[in-house]
Amino acid sequence: LDGFEVTLAERLMAEGQMPAMADLRKRSARFLLDHGPALRAGLPWEHAATGLSPESAARWSPIEFDPTSYAAWQEGARFAPWWADTDLRVVVFDPPFVDLGRARNTQGIVAWGSHDSGTGRAARPAALLADFVHRFGDYPAHEWHYGMPWSSATRARLMGEALCQALDLRSRAAQWLATERFPEWDLFYVVPSELHSGMEGLWHGVDAVHPLNTHPSASVAARGMLDIYRALDRFVGQIVQTAGDAVVVAFT
């Protein structure tokens, strides 16, 4: 759950606005995860995909720097996912920093609509991508991946609406991948990133001490932020139902 802010989510669960997450939370073992100083590397999804800490990977930033030439550049996925050397049958949908070229046992789609994908759009088998786009289209909220609509209430509303629509579409697509297209799997790994985009663009609406909380767009941003959390709750509920008797791990 990319961008999932636990204190806001807990309030919404307590208010009954996220029933699927509340139910999952009630019947699950739960742990608060502390990323520690690794958080500052800005590569949390690489750490999740590879199991490598910054020390193990010798990588503390996606931005590289050559001190001899002062050149700087950004690099994406550099390592194989942690399951690449296992016999697991893995299906993925939009997990950032998963390089399909380094994972022979992995099928699915990456970089269709992830916030910071770390890779280019790809699918395995390759023909899957055309079939997927024919069924579900291109990602409907690309312009809001890094949107900053605070100066306009109208743009804040459009951002919230687009990300909610994207989440609902993502849910349908994920269910298709996990059932009709790839019914046999040991691990199905899906990452919704709409909250990440929403948090960056709409957070001022729900944070009372944010410098922009009194801006005219704040009330609209708050509604958009809550709608995205509700859409995420629908997503989680539908994925859990689709998973059947599989073990479900939800994390941020």
C-alpha positions in Angstrom: 0.0 0.0 0.0 2.2 2.8 -1.3 1.8 6.0 0.6 -0.5 4.5 3.3 -0.5 6.9 6.3 -1.5 4.8 9.3 -2.7 7.5 11.7 -5.3 8.8 9.2 -6.2 5.3 8.2 -6.8 4.3 11.8 -9.1 7.3 12.3 -11.1 6.3 9.2 -11.3 2.7 10.3 -12.6 3.8 13.7 -15.2 6.0 12.0 -16.4 3.0 9.9 -15.2 4.5 6.6 -12.7 1.7 5.9 -14.6 -1.5 6.8 -12.5 -3.9 4.7 -9.2 -2.7 6.2 -10.8 -2.7 9.7 -11.9 -6.3 9.2 -8.4 -7.4 7.9 -6.8 -5.6 10.8 -9.1 -7.2 13.4 -8.3 -10.7 12.3 -4.6 -10.3 11.5 -1.3 -10.3 13.3 -0.1 -6.6 13.1 3.3 -5.0 13.4 4.4 -1.4 13.1 7.4 -1.3 10.8 10.3 1.1 11.3 12.4 1.6 8.2 15.0 3.4 10.3 17.7 5.4 8.5 17.0 3.4 5.3 14.0 5.6 4.8 16.3 8.4 3.8 17.5 6.5 0.8 14.2 7.1 -1.0 14.2 3.4 -2.2 11.7 1.7 0.0 10.2 -0.4 -2.8 13.6 -1.5 -3.9 14.2 -2.7 -0.4 10.8 -4.5 -0.4 11.4 -6.1 -3.9 15.0 -7.2 -3.2 15.3 -7.8 0.5 18.5 -5.7 0.4 19.2 -2.9 2.8 21.1 0.2 1.6 24.2 -1.3 3.2 23.8 -4.7 1.5 23.1 -3.1 -1.8 25.7 -0.3 -1.4 23.0 2.1 -2.7 21.7 5.0 -0.6 19.9 6.9 -3.3 18.4 6.5 -6.8 20.5 9.5 -7.8 24.0 8.7 -8.8 26.9 11.3 -8.7 30.3 11.2 -10.3 32.6 13.4 -8.2 35.2 13.6 -11.0 32.9 15.0 -13.6 30.1 16.4 -11.3 27.6 14.5 -13.5 24.4 13.3 -11.8 21.8 10.9 -13.1 18.9 8.7 -11.8 18.9 4.9 -12.0 16.0 2.6 -11.6 15.9 -1.1 -10.7 19.4 -2.6 -10.4 18.9 -5.9 -8.7 16.9 -9.1 -9.1 13.8 -9.5 -6.8 14.3 -11.7 -3.7 12.2 -14.5 -5.2 14.1 -14.8 -8.5 16.2 -17.8 -7.3 13.2 -19.7 -5.8 10.8 -22.2 -7.4 7.8 -19.9 -6.6 5.4 -19.2 -9.4 5.1 -15.4 -9.1 2.6 -13.0 -10.6 3.1 -9.3 -10.2 1.0 -6.2 -11.0 2.8 -2.8 -10.8 5.3 -3.4 -7.9 7.9 -0.7 -8.2 11.5 -1.7 -8.8 10.7 -5.2 -10.0 12.8 -5.9 -13.1 11.0 -8.7 -15.0 14.2 -9.3 -17.0 15.9 -10.4 -13.8 13.1 -12.7 -12.6 12.7 -15.8 -14.8 9.8 -17.2 -12.6 7.7 -14.0 -12.8 4.8 -13.1 -15.0 2.6 -10.0 -15.0 3.0 -6.3 -15.6 5.1 -3.5 -14.2 5.1 0.3 -14.7 1.5 0.4 -16.0 0.5 3.0 -13.4 3.0 2.9 -10.5 4.0 6.2 -9.0 7.8 5.6 -9.1 8.2 2.4 -11.0 12.0 2.1 -11.2 11.5 0.4 -14.5 10.0 0.9 -18.0 6.6 -0.6 -18.8 7.0 -4.3 -19.4 5.1 -7.5 -19.3 5.8 -11.2 -19.3 4.8 -12.8 -21.5 5.3 -9.9 -23.8 2.0 -10.4 -25.5 0.2 -9.8 -22.2 0.7 -6.1 -22.4 -1.4 -5.6 -25.5 -4.1 -7.9 -24.2 -4.1 -6.0 -20.9 -4.3 -2.6 -22.5 -7.1 -3.8 -24.8 -9.1 -4.9 -21.8 -8.4 -2.1 -19.3 -6.8 0.7 -21.3 -3.9 2.9 -20.3 -3.5 4.1 -16.8 -6.2 6.9 -16.4 -4.4 9.1 -13.9 -0.9 9.6 -15.4 -1.1 13.4 -15.2 -1.5 13.1 -11.4 1.4 10.9 -10.6 3.3 14.0 -9.5 0.4 16.5 -9.5 0.5 19.6 -7.3 -3.0 21.0 -7.5 -3.0 23.1 -4.3 -3.5 26.4 -6.1 -6.8 25.3 -7.7 -9.8 23.8 -6.0 -10.9 22.5 -9.4 -7.6 20.7 -10.0 -7.7 19.3 -6.5 -11.1 17.8 -7.2 -10.0 16.4 -10.6 -6.9 14.8 -9.0 -9.0 13.1 -6.3 -11.5 11.9 -8.8 -8.9 10.5 -11.2 -7.0 8.6 -8.6 -10.2 7.0 -7.2 -11.1 5.9 -10.8 -7.6 4.6 -11.2 -7.9 2.6 -8.0 -11.2 1.0 -9.0 -9.8 0.1 -12.4 -6.7 -1.3 -10.8 -8.8 -3.5 -8.6 -10.7 -5.0 -11.6 -7.4 -5.5 -13.5 -5.7 -7.2 -10.5 -8.6 -9.6 -10.0 -8.4 -10.5 -13.7 -4.7 -11.1 -13.5 -4.9 -13.2 -10.4 -7.8 -15.4 -11.5 -8.6 -15.6 -15.3 -5.2 -14.8 -16.7 -2.9 -16.5 -14.2 -5.0 -18.8 -12.0 -2.0 -20.8 -10.8 0.5 -18.9 -8.6 2.3 -19.1 -5.3 2.8 -15.4 -4.8 0.6 -12.6 -6.2 2.2 -9.2 -5.6 0.3 -6.1 -6.3 1.1 -2.5 -5.3 -1.5 0.3 -5.6 0.3 3.6 -5.6 -2.7 6.1 -5.9 -2.3 7.1 -2.2 1.3 8.0 -2.8 0.3 10.5 -5.5 -2.7 11.7 -3.5 -0.6 12.3 -0.4 1.8 14.5 -2.2 -0.9 16.6 -3.9 -3.8 16.6 -1.4 -2.4 16.2 2.1 -2.8 19.8 2.9 -6.5 19.1 3.1 -6.3 16.7 6.0 -3.3 18.1 8.0 -4.5 20.9 10.3 -1.0 22.3 10.8 -0.1 22.2 7.1 0.8 25.8 5.8 -1.8 25.4 3.0 -4.6 24.0 5.2 -6.5 27.3 5.1 -6.2 27.7 1.3 -9.5 27.6 -0.6 -8.5 24.2 -2.1 -8.0 22.5 1.2 -11.6 21.4 1.8 -11.8 19.9 -1.7 -8.4 18.2 -1.2 -9.7 16.7 2.1 -12.6 15.2 0.3 -10.4 13.8 -2.4 -8.0 12.4 0.1 -10.8 10.6 2.0 -12.3 9.3 -1.2 -8.9 7.8 -2.2 -8.7 6.0 1.2 -12.3 4.7 0.7 -11.3 3.5 -2.8 -8.3 1.8 -1.4 -10.5 0.1 1.2 -12.7 -1.3 -1.7 -9.5 -2.4 -3.4 -8.3 -4.3 -0.3 -11.7 -5.9 0.3 -12.0 -7.1 -3.3 -8.4 -8.4 -3.4 -8.8 -10.3 -0.1 -12.0 -11.9 -1.4 -10.3 -12.8 -4.7 -7.4 -14.4 -2.7 -9.7 -17.0 -1.2 -7.8 -19.1 1.3 -4.4 -17.6 0.4 -2.4 -15.9 3.1 -2.8 -12.1 2.8 0.0 -9.7 3.7 -0.9 -6.0 3.5 2.0 -3.6 4.3 3.3 -0.1 3.6 
